[in-house]
Amino acid sequence: MAKEAWMDNTHVRVTSEDGRTLYLYEVDTLGGRTCTEIAERKPDGTADAYIPAQALDDLFWGGGRRHT
């Protein structure tokens, strides 16, 4: 089962079951979530993070899909 850790009142980090993928979500007032970052853990302990295309679209064009 994936683990959730709240970073503050509007951001939650979800770790995949295998612990290798981290997702950072921004949570709106209705509980909808928008993924703002995905990080892949490497065996050497470092991580590569990137911003999903949808988050970039929202940044430049506004709006976006919300996931609940």
Sequence and secondary structure as in RCSB ss.txt:
>XXXX:A:sequence
MAKEAWMDNTHVRVTSEDGRTLYLYEVDTLGGRTCTEIAERKPDGTADAYIPAQALDDLFWGGGRRHT
>XXXX:A:secstr
  EEEEEETTEEEEE TTS EEEEEEE TTS EEEEEEEEE TTS EEEE  HHHHHHHHH     B 
